[in-house]
């Protein structure tokens, strides 16, 4: 009976204790996930009392990873991924190399062999999917350009780790593990097969999946059944993730991410994201509980200095490496700090790699405990790092001339060229953000021959706009220097079209200091946010649902006037927009 109820026991104990400890954590001003981690420690095998099924909890956590990455994919297009490739690809590779070398150096100092040091270093180099996404969502920057850089960085890390997990077994003999040495030809064959499988999966999802999955979602939506729609979303996330791992050898997380990305082509993608949100949150909590169950608290007593070294590599080594790389690519200080904080933790891939390294005889017994201790501590500290970004940025700008110079002021894209036409420098519209909404606004301004200047955080996009003859400056509009370069002091209107409304107030305040007469237009996502912005006097606030209702109403009214002007007897077949006339 106990075995048959292990799933219920694990879920009940995990969620119940996580709720209690998460609530206590928030009451004492700690992140809720600290409570979730402690809940896992309490029901884990290394503490007295009730012990949950660790294998069951691990599988539940995998489902959470699938649903979370599927939800991210629903908000992330292939264009978003390609837009950050110039920084995410080299950045992730170099940062992983640096972290791996740091870990290898520390392990070698401890007297470990080459294989164990390599596995140890690699396990410290890759960030946790769940922790990164939860942090970005909490900060409200998942849809921002900085958030896309972090997610793109994560995708590259996942692809690299897929290759590592495939190559490690044939290389185990060469690295001093159990088993005979594998011929070099077999190693290269494994690399080729892995790359071919990953390539085939990506092509299949982008070519076939983009047509099939949205069509399936549409067919299910037509039934009008909410249960079937939710079932379709969850089944798509889990089954595609499992199928991609079983058939193509990619990770569950990567498979689910691409599933969400192709499902984004459906007009019901927003509803799919909403329907799966409660499940994503619940299983994300179980992920943190499962991490806590793996942790043996005695390692903190037996090896405190070694644990401190591991944590230093994860939080300081990876953070500094990522920040330096982002700054080297001429991105703002805020982007560097945010991306580096996002990656200052480790998680699920590290556990998989540690398990594989141990089974191959590469990693010493204490290696797993040290990696798990580093994971638990870095995950618990990660929210604190995010809270420290804003005050640290202000402190650096106030006290360091280097920090001010690094904040992209020497970037040629951060200033309008001297050859910019005078019409863009006075009575122009300053458009902050060139996403889907910003592009439509820009197209309308071009059609009406209204001059405007774009302020955008995507360097590649700014470069492209300038090549098209548009006036654009690169940088975060929160920085007054960006608005100054857009000539906000002489502008007629400020339009904030970015999905990230976190810093709207600061942008508007800066603009009004520089130009007290400027008119401001702001985009909002919900009624409460729009009401607060209007109460604070930020200007005209446009709500997505309200704008949609206004547009539909205008169409209905215009159609009705047209029918009445035509005699009032137009047939339903000829009515504009397919509106049907009902007469008594």
VEXSEVO-744289 format. One record per residue (C-alpha): residue number from 1; residue in three letters; x, z, y; chain. Coordinates in nm, 2 decimals. Example, Ala and Ser with C-alpha at 12.3 -4.5 7.8 and 13.67 -1.06 7.14 Angstrom:
// VEXSEVO-744289
     i    aa       px       pz       py   ch
     1   ALA     1.23     0.78    -0.45    A
     2   SER     1.37     0.71    -0.11    A
This chain:
// VEXSEVO-744289
     i    aa       px       pz       py   ch
     1   UNK     0.00     0.00     0.00    A
     2   UNK     0.29     0.08     0.24    A
     3   UNK     0.45    -0.26     0.18    A
     4   UNK     0.12    -0.45     0.23    A
     5   UNK     0.06    -0.27     0.56    A
     6   UNK     0.42    -0.32     0.70    A
     7   UNK     0.30    -0.58     0.95    A
     8   UNK     0.03    -0.36     1.09    A
     9   UNK     0.25    -0.06     1.09    A
    10   UNK     0.52    -0.24     1.28    A
    11   UNK     0.29    -0.39     1.54    A
    12   UNK     0.10    -0.07     1.59    A
    13   UNK     0.40     0.15     1.62    A
    14   UNK     0.60    -0.10     1.82    A
    15   UNK     0.33    -0.18     2.08    A
    16   UNK     0.20     0.18     2.10    A
    17   UNK     0.53     0.34     2.16    A
    18   UNK     0.64     0.06     2.39    A
    19   UNK     0.33     0.12     2.60    A
    20   UNK     0.40     0.49     2.63    A
    21   UNK     0.77     0.47     2.70    A
    22   UNK     0.73     0.16     2.92    A
    23   UNK     0.48     0.36     3.13    A
    24   UNK     0.71     0.66     3.16    A
    25   UNK     1.00     0.43     3.25    A
    26   UNK     0.81     0.27     3.54    A
    27   UNK     0.70     0.62     3.66    A
    28   UNK     1.06     0.72     3.70    A
    29   UNK     1.15     0.40     3.88    A
    30   UNK     1.32     0.23     3.58    A
    31   UNK     1.24    -0.12     3.44    A
    32   UNK     0.96    -0.12     3.18    A
    33   UNK     1.18    -0.30     2.93    A
    34   UNK     1.41     0.01     2.91    A
    35   UNK     1.11     0.18     2.76    A
    36   UNK     1.05    -0.11     2.52    A
    37   UNK     1.42    -0.09     2.41    A
    38   UNK     1.40     0.29     2.36    A
    39   UNK     1.08     0.24     2.16    A
    40   UNK     1.27     0.02     1.92    A
    41   UNK     1.55     0.27     1.89    A
    42   UNK     1.30     0.54     1.80    A
    43   UNK     1.13     0.35     1.52    A
    44   UNK     1.46     0.20     1.40    A
    45   UNK     1.66     0.30     1.09    A
    46   UNK     1.92     0.49     1.28    A
    47   UNK     1.70     0.76     1.41    A
    48   UNK     1.49     1.02     1.22    A
    49   UNK     1.12     0.99     1.17    A
    50   UNK     0.90     0.68     1.11    A
    51   UNK     1.10     0.36     1.04    A
    52   UNK     0.94     0.02     1.10    A
    53   UNK     1.00    -0.29     0.90    A
    54   UNK     1.31    -0.44     1.08    A
    55   UNK     1.28    -0.78     0.92    A
    56   UNK     0.91    -0.80     1.01    A
    57   UNK     0.99    -0.70     1.37    A
    58   UNK     1.26    -0.97     1.39    A
    59   UNK     1.02    -1.24     1.28    A
    60   UNK     0.76    -1.12     1.53    A
    61   UNK     1.03    -1.14     1.80    A
    62   UNK     1.10    -1.50     1.70    A
    63   UNK     0.74    -1.59     1.76    A
    64   UNK     0.78    -1.43     2.10    A
    65   UNK     1.08    -1.65     2.18    A
    66   UNK     0.89    -1.96     2.07    A
    67   UNK     0.58    -1.88     2.29    A
    68   UNK     0.80    -1.79     2.59    A
    69   UNK     1.01    -2.11     2.57    A
    70   UNK     0.69    -2.31     2.51    A
    71   UNK     0.54    -2.16     2.83    A
    72   UNK     0.86    -2.25     3.03    A
    73   UNK     0.85    -2.61     2.90    A
    74   UNK     0.49    -2.64     3.03    A
    75   UNK     0.63    -2.59     3.38    A
    76   UNK     0.95    -2.78     3.33    A
    77   UNK     0.97    -3.16     3.32    A
    78   UNK     1.25    -3.39     3.20    A
    79   UNK     1.32    -3.47     3.56    A
    80   UNK     1.37    -3.10     3.64    A
    81   UNK     1.62    -3.08     3.36    A
    82   UNK     1.81    -3.39     3.46    A
    83   UNK     1.81    -3.28     3.83    A
    84   UNK     2.03    -2.98     3.74    A
    85   UNK     2.26    -3.15     3.49    A
    86   UNK     2.55    -3.18     3.73    A
    87   UNK     2.58    -2.80     3.75    A
    88   UNK     2.41    -2.68     3.43    A
    89   UNK     2.62    -2.88     3.19    A
    90   UNK     2.97    -2.81     3.32    A
    91   UNK     2.87    -2.47     3.43    A
    92   UNK     2.74    -2.35     3.10    A
    93   UNK     3.03    -2.50     2.90    A
    94   UNK     3.30    -2.35     3.13    A
    95   UNK     3.13    -2.01     3.15    A
    96   UNK     3.10    -2.00     2.77    A
    97   UNK     3.47    -2.08     2.73    A
    98   UNK     3.57    -1.81     2.98    A
    99   UNK     3.35    -1.54     2.82    A
   100   UNK     3.47    -1.65     2.47    A
   101   UNK     3.84    -1.62     2.57    A
   102   UNK     3.78    -1.28     2.73    A
   103   UNK     3.61    -1.16     2.41    A
   104   UNK     3.88    -1.30     2.19    A
   105   UNK     4.15    -1.14     2.40    A
   106   UNK     3.98    -0.80     2.38    A
   107   UNK     3.93    -0.83     2.00    A
   108   UNK     4.29    -0.95     1.95    A
   109   UNK     4.41    -0.64     2.14    A
   110   UNK     4.21    -0.43     1.89    A
   111   UNK     4.39    -0.60     1.60    A
   112   UNK     4.12    -0.83     1.48    A
   113   UNK     4.19    -1.17     1.31    A
   114   UNK     4.14    -1.51     1.47    A
   115   UNK     3.80    -1.57     1.30    A
   116   UNK     3.66    -1.23     1.39    A
   117   UNK     3.78    -1.26     1.75    A
   118   UNK     3.63    -1.61     1.79    A
   119   UNK     3.29    -1.50     1.65    A
   120   UNK     3.30    -1.19     1.87    A
   121   UNK     3.39    -1.39     2.19    A
   122   UNK     3.12    -1.65     2.12    A
   123   UNK     2.85    -1.38     2.07    A
   124   UNK     2.93    -1.25     2.42    A
   125   UNK     2.91    -1.59     2.58    A
   126   UNK     2.54    -1.68     2.54    A
   127   UNK     2.25    -1.52     2.73    A
   128   UNK     1.92    -1.42     2.59    A
   129   UNK     1.63    -1.65     2.64    A
   130   UNK     1.37    -1.38     2.67    A
   131   UNK     1.56    -1.16     2.91    A
   132   UNK     1.65    -1.45     3.14    A
   133   UNK     1.29    -1.58     3.16    A
   134   UNK     1.14    -1.24     3.20    A
   135   UNK     1.38    -1.17     3.49    A
   136   UNK     1.30    -1.50     3.66    A
   137   UNK     0.93    -1.45     3.62    A
   138   UNK     0.95    -1.09     3.76    A
   139   UNK     1.14    -1.22     4.07    A
   140   UNK     0.89    -1.51     4.11    A
   141   UNK     1.16    -1.77     4.11    A
   142   UNK     1.11    -1.94     3.77    A
   143   UNK     0.97    -2.25     3.94    A
   144   UNK     1.23    -2.25     4.22    A
   145   UNK     1.54    -2.47     4.21    A
   146   UNK     1.76    -2.17     4.14    A
   147   UNK     1.53    -2.09     3.85    A
   148   UNK     1.56    -2.44     3.72    A
   149   UNK     1.94    -2.42     3.73    A
   150   UNK     1.93    -2.10     3.52    A
   151   UNK     1.69    -2.25     3.27    A
   152   UNK     1.90    -2.58     3.25    A
   153   UNK     2.21    -2.36     3.19    A
   154   UNK     2.02    -2.18     2.91    A
   155   UNK     1.93    -2.51     2.74    A
   156   UNK     2.29    -2.62     2.74    A
   157   UNK     2.40    -2.29     2.59    A
   158   UNK     2.13    -2.32     2.32    A
   159   UNK     2.25    -2.67     2.23    A
   160   UNK     2.61    -2.55     2.22    A
   161   UNK     2.52    -2.26     1.99    A
   162   UNK     2.33    -2.49     1.75    A
   163   UNK     2.66    -2.68     1.71    A
   164   UNK     2.86    -2.35     1.67    A
   165   UNK     2.62    -2.22     1.39    A
   166   UNK     2.65    -2.55     1.20    A
   167   UNK     3.03    -2.57     1.23    A
   168   UNK     3.11    -2.20     1.15    A
   169   UNK     3.06    -2.21     0.77    A
   170   UNK     3.28    -2.51     0.71    A
   171   UNK     3.55    -2.37     0.94    A
   172   UNK     3.53    -2.02     0.79    A
   173   UNK     3.82    -2.08     0.55    A
   174   UNK     4.04    -2.21     0.83    A
   175   UNK     3.96    -1.90     1.03    A
   176   UNK     4.05    -1.65     0.76    A
   177   UNK     3.70    -1.59     0.62    A
   178   UNK     3.57    -1.59     0.27    A
   179   UNK     3.57    -1.92     0.08    A
   180   UNK     3.81    -2.22     0.05    A
   181   UNK     3.93    -2.42     0.34    A
   182   UNK     3.70    -2.72     0.41    A
   183   UNK     3.86    -3.06     0.45    A
   184   UNK     3.88    -3.19     0.81    A
   185   UNK     3.67    -3.50     0.71    A
   186   UNK     3.38    -3.27     0.60    A
   187   UNK     3.40    -3.08     0.93    A
   188   UNK     3.38    -3.40     1.14    A
   189   UNK     3.09    -3.51     0.91    A
   190   UNK     2.90    -3.19     0.99    A
   191   UNK     2.96    -3.24     1.36    A
   192   UNK     2.83    -3.60     1.34    A
   193   UNK     2.52    -3.50     1.14    A
   194   UNK     2.44    -3.22     1.38    A
   195   UNK     2.47    -3.44     1.69    A
   196   UNK     2.26    -3.71     1.52    A
   197   UNK     1.99    -3.46     1.42    A
   198   UNK     1.97    -3.31     1.77    A
   199   UNK     1.96    -3.66     1.93    A
   200   UNK     1.69    -3.77     1.69    A
   201   UNK     1.48    -3.47     1.77    A
   202   UNK     1.51    -3.52     2.15    A
   203   UNK     1.42    -3.89     2.12    A
   204   UNK     1.13    -3.82     1.89    A
   205   UNK     0.99    -3.56     2.13    A
   206   UNK     1.03    -3.76     2.44    A
   207   UNK     0.92    -4.10     2.30    A
   208   UNK     0.65    -4.00     2.05    A
   209   UNK     0.57    -3.64     2.14    A
   210   UNK     0.49    -3.73     2.51    A
   211   UNK     0.21    -3.96     2.38    A
   212   UNK     0.08    -3.77     2.08    A
   213   UNK     0.06    -3.41     2.18    A
   214   UNK    -0.12    -3.45     2.52    A
   215   UNK    -0.37    -3.68     2.33    A
   216   UNK    -0.43    -3.41     2.07    A
   217   UNK    -0.48    -3.14     2.34    A
   218   UNK    -0.73    -3.37     2.51    A
   219   UNK    -0.92    -3.42     2.19    A
   220   UNK    -0.94    -3.05     2.13    A
   221   UNK    -1.04    -2.98     2.49    A
   222   UNK    -1.33    -3.22     2.45    A
   223   UNK    -1.49    -3.00     2.19    A
   224   UNK    -1.55    -2.74     2.46    A
   225   UNK    -1.43    -2.46     2.24    A
   226   UNK    -1.20    -2.21     2.40    A
   227   UNK    -1.09    -2.07     2.07    A
   228   UNK    -0.99    -2.41     1.94    A
   229   UNK    -0.80    -2.48     2.26    A
   230   UNK    -0.61    -2.16     2.24    A
   231   UNK    -0.54    -2.22     1.87    A
   232   UNK    -0.42    -2.57     1.94    A
   233   UNK    -0.17    -2.44     2.21    A
   234   UNK    -0.03    -2.16     1.99    A
   235   UNK    -0.02    -2.38     1.68    A
   236   UNK     0.17    -2.65     1.87    A
   237   UNK     0.42    -2.40     2.00    A
   238   UNK     0.49    -2.23     1.67    A
   239   UNK     0.46    -2.53     1.43    A
   240   UNK     0.67    -2.77     1.64    A
   241   UNK     0.94    -2.50     1.69    A
   242   UNK     0.94    -2.44     1.31    A
   243   UNK     0.94    -2.81     1.23    A
   244   UNK     1.23    -2.88     1.47    A
   245   UNK     1.44    -2.61     1.31    A
   246   UNK     1.35    -2.71     0.95    A
   247   UNK     1.39    -3.08     0.99    A
   248   UNK     1.65    -3.12     1.27    A
   249   UNK     1.84    -2.80     1.26    A
   250   UNK     1.78    -2.71     1.63    A
   251   UNK     1.68    -2.35     1.73    A
   252   UNK     1.33    -2.22     1.74    A
   253   UNK     1.37    -2.17     2.12    A
   254   UNK     1.49    -2.52     2.19    A
   255   UNK     1.21    -2.68     1.97    A
   256   UNK     0.94    -2.48     2.15    A
   257   UNK     1.09    -2.56     2.49    A
   258   UNK     1.07    -2.94     2.42    A
   259   UNK     0.72    -2.90     2.28    A
   260   UNK     0.61    -2.74     2.60    A
   261   UNK     0.79    -3.00     2.81    A
   262   UNK     0.61    -3.29     2.64    A
   263   UNK     0.28    -3.11     2.64    A
   264   UNK     0.32    -3.09     3.02    A
   265   UNK     0.22    -3.45     3.03    A
   266   UNK    -0.14    -3.34     2.96    A
   267   UNK    -0.37    -3.26     3.25    A
   268   UNK    -0.45    -2.94     3.06    A
   269   UNK    -0.10    -2.81     3.07    A
   270   UNK    -0.19    -2.54     3.34    A
   271   UNK    -0.48    -2.42     3.12    A
   272   UNK    -0.25    -2.41     2.82    A
   273   UNK     0.00    -2.19     3.00    A
   274   UNK    -0.28    -1.95     3.11    A
   275   UNK    -0.43    -1.93     2.76    A
   276   UNK    -0.10    -1.85     2.59    A
   277   UNK     0.01    -1.59     2.86    A
   278   UNK    -0.13    -1.28     2.69    A
   279   UNK     0.03    -1.37     2.36    A
   280   UNK     0.36    -1.44     2.53    A
   281   UNK     0.36    -1.11     2.70    A
   282   UNK     0.27    -0.91     2.38    A
   283   UNK     0.53    -1.08     2.16    A
   284   UNK     0.80    -1.06     2.44    A
   285   UNK     0.75    -0.68     2.42    A
   286   UNK     0.80    -0.70     2.04    A
   287   UNK     1.12    -0.88     2.10    A
   288   UNK     1.27    -0.59     2.31    A
   289   UNK     1.14    -0.35     2.05    A
   290   UNK     1.32    -0.54     1.77    A
   291   UNK     1.64    -0.54     1.97    A
   292   UNK     1.62    -0.16     2.00    A
   293   UNK     1.56    -0.13     1.62    A
   294   UNK     1.90    -0.30     1.56    A
   295   UNK     2.09    -0.05     1.77    A
   296   UNK     2.28     0.24     1.62    A
   297   UNK     2.33     0.51     1.90    A
   298   UNK     2.62     0.66     1.72    A
   299   UNK     2.84     0.37     1.82    A
   300   UNK     2.83     0.51     2.18    A
   301   UNK     2.99     0.84     2.04    A
   302   UNK     3.23     0.68     1.80    A
   303   UNK     3.37     0.39     2.01    A
   304   UNK     3.28     0.46     2.38    A
   305   UNK     3.59     0.27     2.52    A
   306   UNK     3.52    -0.04     2.30    A
   307   UNK     3.16    -0.04     2.41    A
   308   UNK     3.27    -0.02     2.77    A
   309   UNK     3.50    -0.32     2.73    A
   310   UNK     3.22    -0.52     2.57    A
   311   UNK     2.98    -0.44     2.85    A
   312   UNK     3.24    -0.52     3.11    A
   313   UNK     3.29    -0.87     2.97    A
   314   UNK     2.91    -0.93     2.96    A
   315   UNK     2.82    -0.79     3.30    A
   316   UNK     3.14    -0.85     3.50    A
   317   UNK     3.33    -1.13     3.33    A
   318   UNK     3.03    -1.36     3.28    A
   319   UNK     2.89    -1.28     3.62    A
   320   UNK     3.21    -1.35     3.81    A
   321   UNK     3.27    -1.67     3.61    A
   322   UNK     2.92    -1.80     3.67    A
   323   UNK     2.92    -1.71     4.04    A
   324   UNK     3.26    -1.88     4.09    A
   325   UNK     3.14    -2.20     3.92    A
   326   UNK     2.81    -2.22     4.12    A
   327   UNK     3.00    -2.16     4.45    A
   328   UNK     3.26    -2.43     4.34    A
   329   UNK     2.97    -2.68     4.32    A
   330   UNK     2.89    -2.59     4.68    A
   331   UNK     2.57    -2.41     4.62    A
   332   UNK     2.46    -2.11     4.84    A
   333   UNK     2.57    -1.76     4.79    A
   334   UNK     2.21    -1.66     4.69    A
   335   UNK     2.20    -1.92     4.41    A
   336   UNK     2.54    -1.80     4.28    A
   337   UNK     2.43    -1.44     4.27    A
   338   UNK     2.09    -1.52     4.11    A
   339   UNK     2.23    -1.75     3.84    A
   340   UNK     2.52    -1.50     3.76    A
   341   UNK     2.27    -1.21     3.73    A
   342   UNK     2.05    -1.42     3.50    A
   343   UNK     2.34    -1.47     3.26    A
   344   UNK     2.48    -1.12     3.26    A
   345   UNK     2.33    -1.02     2.93    A
   346   UNK     2.32    -1.13     2.56    A
   347   UNK     2.05    -1.15     2.30    A
   348   UNK     1.90    -1.33     2.01    A
   349   UNK     2.17    -1.60     1.95    A
   350   UNK     2.43    -1.33     1.96    A
   351   UNK     2.26    -1.14     1.68    A
   352   UNK     2.23    -1.46     1.47    A
   353   UNK     2.60    -1.54     1.52    A
   354   UNK     2.70    -1.19     1.44    A
   355   UNK     2.50    -1.20     1.12    A
   356   UNK     2.65    -1.53     1.02    A
   357   UNK     3.01    -1.42     1.10    A
   358   UNK     2.96    -1.10     0.89    A
   359   UNK     2.83    -1.29     0.59    A
   360   UNK     3.13    -1.53     0.61    A
   361   UNK     3.37    -1.24     0.61    A
   362   UNK     3.50    -1.32     0.96    A
   363   UNK     3.37    -1.03     1.16    A
   364   UNK     3.47    -0.67     1.09    A
   365   UNK     3.19    -0.42     1.02    A
   366   UNK     3.22    -0.25     1.36    A
   367   UNK     3.18    -0.59     1.54    A
   368   UNK     2.81    -0.61     1.49    A
   369   UNK     2.76    -0.26     1.63    A
   370   UNK     2.96    -0.33     1.94    A
   371   UNK     2.78    -0.66     2.01    A
   372   UNK     2.44    -0.48     1.96    A
   373   UNK     2.55    -0.20     2.19    A
   374   UNK     2.66    -0.45     2.45    A
   375   UNK     2.32    -0.64     2.42    A
   376   UNK     2.11    -0.32     2.46    A
   377   UNK     2.30    -0.19     2.76    A
   378   UNK     2.32    -0.53     2.94    A
   379   UNK     1.95    -0.60     2.88    A
   380   UNK     1.86    -0.25     3.02    A
   381   UNK     2.09    -0.30     3.33    A
   382   UNK     1.98    -0.66     3.40    A
   383   UNK     1.68    -0.58     3.62    A
   384   UNK     1.90    -0.35     3.83    A
   385   UNK     2.14    -0.64     3.89    A
   386   UNK     1.85    -0.85     4.02    A
   387   UNK     1.74    -0.58     4.25    A
   388   UNK     2.10    -0.56     4.39    A
   389   UNK     2.11    -0.93     4.48    A
   390   UNK     1.95    -0.91     4.82    A
   391   UNK     2.14    -0.60     4.95    A
   392   UNK     2.47    -0.73     4.81    A
   393   UNK     2.42    -1.06     4.98    A
   394   UNK     2.35    -0.90     5.31    A
   395   UNK     2.65    -0.67     5.27    A
   396   UNK     2.88    -0.96     5.18    A
   397   UNK     2.76    -1.17     5.47    A
   398   UNK     2.80    -0.89     5.72    A
   399   UNK     3.15    -0.78     5.61    A
   400   UNK     3.31    -1.09     5.47    A
   401   UNK     3.40    -1.41     5.66    A
   402   UNK     3.48    -1.57     5.32    A
   403   UNK     3.13    -1.50     5.20    A
   404   UNK     2.99    -1.67     5.51    A
   405   UNK     3.21    -1.97     5.46    A
   406   UNK     3.12    -1.99     5.10    A
   407   UNK     2.76    -2.01     5.19    A
   408   UNK     2.79    -2.39     5.20    A
   409   UNK     2.85    -2.42     5.58    A
   410   UNK     3.14    -2.65     5.52    A
   411   UNK     2.93    -2.87     5.30    A
   412   UNK     2.87    -3.21     5.46    A
   413   UNK     2.52    -3.22     5.33    A
   414   UNK     2.44    -2.90     5.51    A
   415   UNK     2.45    -3.08     5.85    A
   416   UNK     2.27    -3.38     5.98    A
   417   UNK     2.51    -3.67     6.04    A
   418   UNK     2.61    -3.75     6.39    A
   419   UNK     2.45    -4.09     6.35    A
   420   UNK     2.10    -3.94     6.30    A
   421   UNK     1.84    -4.11     6.51    A
   422   UNK     1.71    -3.91     6.81    A
   423   UNK     1.35    -3.92     6.69    A
   424   UNK     1.45    -3.68     6.40    A
   425   UNK     1.59    -3.42     6.64    A
   426   UNK     1.29    -3.35     6.87    A
   427   UNK     0.91    -3.31     6.81    A
   428   UNK     0.97    -3.37     6.44    A
   429   UNK     0.82    -3.20     6.14    A
   430   UNK     1.06    -2.98     5.94    A
   431   UNK     0.96    -3.00     5.57    A
   432   UNK     1.09    -2.72     5.35    A
   433   UNK     1.09    -2.83     4.99    A
   434   UNK     1.07    -3.18     4.84    A
   435   UNK     0.89    -3.11     4.51    A
   436   UNK     0.57    -3.27     4.40    A
   437   UNK     0.38    -3.14     4.70    A
   438   UNK     0.66    -3.21     4.95    A
   439   UNK     0.70    -3.56     4.82    A
   440   UNK     0.33    -3.64     4.89    A
   441   UNK     0.35    -3.49     5.24    A
   442   UNK     0.66    -3.69     5.31    A
   443   UNK     0.49    -4.01     5.19    A
   444   UNK     0.20    -3.95     5.42    A
   445   UNK     0.43    -3.88     5.71    A
   446   UNK     0.62    -4.20     5.64    A
   447   UNK     0.29    -4.40     5.63    A
   448   UNK     0.19    -4.26     5.97    A
   449   UNK     0.54    -4.31     6.11    A
   450   UNK     0.58    -3.94     6.18    A
   451   UNK     0.95    -3.83     6.20    A
   452   UNK     1.05    -3.54     5.98    A
   453   UNK     1.36    -3.36     5.84    A
   454   UNK     1.37    -3.23     5.48    A
   455   UNK     1.53    -2.90     5.40    A
   456   UNK     1.60    -2.88     5.03    A
   457   UNK     1.82    -2.67     4.79    A
   458   UNK     1.88    -2.96     4.55    A
   459   UNK     2.21    -3.12     4.66    A
   460   UNK     2.16    -3.43     4.45    A
   461   UNK     1.81    -3.48     4.59    A
   462   UNK     1.94    -3.44     4.95    A
   463   UNK     2.21    -3.70     4.88    A
   464   UNK     1.95    -3.94     4.74    A
   465   UNK     1.72    -3.89     5.04    A
   466   UNK     2.00    -3.97     5.28    A
   467   UNK     2.08    -4.28     5.08    A
   468   UNK     1.72    -4.39     5.14    A
   469   UNK     1.76    -4.34     5.51    A
   470   UNK     1.57    -4.01     5.54    A
   471   UNK     1.69    -3.71     5.75    A
   472   UNK     1.77    -3.42     5.51    A
   473   UNK     1.98    -3.11     5.51    A
   474   UNK     2.09    -2.91     5.21    A
   475   UNK     2.05    -2.53     5.18    A
   476   UNK     1.81    -2.24     5.14    A
   477   UNK     1.57    -2.23     5.44    A
   478   UNK     1.59    -1.85     5.43    A
   479   UNK     1.93    -1.90     5.59    A
   480   UNK     1.88    -1.95     5.97    A
   481   UNK     2.17    -2.20     5.97    A
   482   UNK     1.97    -2.44     5.76    A
   483   UNK     1.68    -2.44     6.00    A
   484   UNK     1.92    -2.47     6.29    A
   485   UNK     2.07    -2.78     6.13    A
   486   UNK     1.72    -2.92     6.08    A
   487   UNK     1.68    -2.88     6.46    A
   488   UNK     1.39    -2.63     6.43    A
   489   UNK     1.43    -2.53     6.79    A
   490   UNK     1.29    -2.86     6.91    A
   491   UNK     1.06    -2.93     6.62    A
   492   UNK     0.68    -2.97     6.65    A
   493   UNK     0.58    -2.82     6.31    A
   494   UNK     0.73    -2.63     6.01    A
   495   UNK     0.58    -2.72     5.67    A
   496   UNK     0.68    -2.49     5.38    A
   497   UNK     0.59    -2.68     5.06    A
   498   UNK     0.81    -2.49     4.81    A
   499   UNK     0.64    -2.33     4.51    A
   500   UNK     0.85    -2.01     4.58    A
   501   UNK     0.65    -1.82     4.84    A
   502   UNK     0.87    -1.51     4.81    A
   503   UNK     1.07    -1.58     5.13    A
   504   UNK     0.80    -1.75     5.33    A
   505   UNK     0.77    -1.46     5.58    A
   506   UNK     1.14    -1.46     5.65    A
   507   UNK     1.15    -1.84     5.70    A
   508   UNK     0.85    -1.83     5.94    A
   509   UNK     1.00    -1.54     6.13    A
   510   UNK     1.33    -1.72     6.17    A
   511   UNK     1.16    -2.04     6.28    A
   512   UNK     0.96    -1.85     6.55    A
   513   UNK     1.26    -1.68     6.69    A
   514   UNK     1.43    -2.01     6.73    A
   515   UNK     1.11    -2.19     6.84    A
   516   UNK     0.83    -1.95     6.96    A
   517   UNK     0.58    -2.25     7.01    A
   518   UNK     0.62    -2.40     6.66    A
   519   UNK     0.32    -2.46     6.44    A
   520   UNK     0.36    -2.34     6.08    A
   521   UNK     0.19    -2.46     5.76    A
   522   UNK     0.23    -2.28     5.43    A
   523   UNK     0.15    -2.34     5.07    A
   524   UNK     0.00    -2.06     4.86    A
   525   UNK    -0.10    -2.01     4.50    A
   526   UNK    -0.38    -1.75     4.49    A
   527   UNK    -0.65    -1.60     4.71    A
   528   UNK    -0.48    -1.26     4.75    A
   529   UNK    -0.14    -1.41     4.86    A
   530   UNK    -0.31    -1.65     5.10    A
   531   UNK    -0.51    -1.37     5.26    A
   532   UNK    -0.20    -1.15     5.31    A
   533   UNK    -0.01    -1.44     5.46    A
   534   UNK    -0.29    -1.52     5.70    A
   535   UNK    -0.33    -1.15     5.80    A
   536   UNK     0.04    -1.14     5.88    A
   537   UNK     0.00    -1.45     6.10    A
   538   UNK     0.24    -1.68     5.92    A
   539   UNK     0.03    -1.98     6.03    A
   540   UNK    -0.21    -2.21     5.85    A
   541   UNK    -0.22    -2.13     5.48    A
   542   UNK    -0.34    -2.39     5.23    A
   543   UNK    -0.46    -2.27     4.89    A
   544   UNK    -0.43    -2.50     4.59    A
   545   UNK    -0.79    -2.45     4.46    A
   546   UNK    -0.93    -2.45     4.81    A
   547   UNK    -0.76    -2.78     4.90    A
   548   UNK    -0.89    -2.93     4.57    A
   549   UNK    -1.25    -2.82     4.65    A
   550   UNK    -1.22    -2.96     5.01    A
   551   UNK    -1.10    -3.30     4.88    A
   552   UNK    -1.38    -3.31     4.62    A
   553   UNK    -1.64    -3.21     4.88    A
   554   UNK    -1.52    -3.48     5.12    A
   555   UNK    -1.55    -3.74     4.84    A
   556   UNK    -1.90    -3.62     4.74    A
   557   UNK    -2.02    -3.62     5.10    A
   558   UNK    -1.86    -3.96     5.18    A
   559   UNK    -2.02    -4.11     4.87    A
   560   UNK    -2.36    -3.97     4.95    A
   561   UNK    -2.34    -4.11     5.31    A
   562   UNK    -2.24    -4.45     5.17    A
   563   UNK    -2.54    -4.46     4.93    A
   564   UNK    -2.78    -4.36     5.20    A
   565   UNK    -2.64    -4.61     5.44    A
   566   UNK    -2.69    -4.87     5.18    A
   567   UNK    -3.06    -4.80     5.15    A
   568   UNK    -3.07    -4.49     4.94    A
   569   UNK    -3.15    -4.67     4.62    A
   570   UNK    -2.80    -4.74     4.48    A
   571   UNK    -2.80    -4.72     4.10    A
   572   UNK    -2.59    -4.47     3.92    A
   573   UNK    -2.38    -4.75     3.78    A
   574   UNK    -2.27    -4.86     4.13    A
   575   UNK    -2.24    -4.52     4.29    A
   576   UNK    -1.88    -4.45     4.41    A
   577   UNK    -1.69    -4.22     4.18    A
   578   UNK    -1.96    -4.24     3.92    A
   579   UNK    -2.20    -3.99     4.09    A
   580   UNK    -2.55    -4.00     3.95    A
   581   UNK    -2.86    -3.99     4.17    A
   582   UNK    -3.14    -3.76     4.05    A
   583   UNK    -3.48    -3.83     4.18    A
   584   UNK    -3.81    -3.66     4.11    A
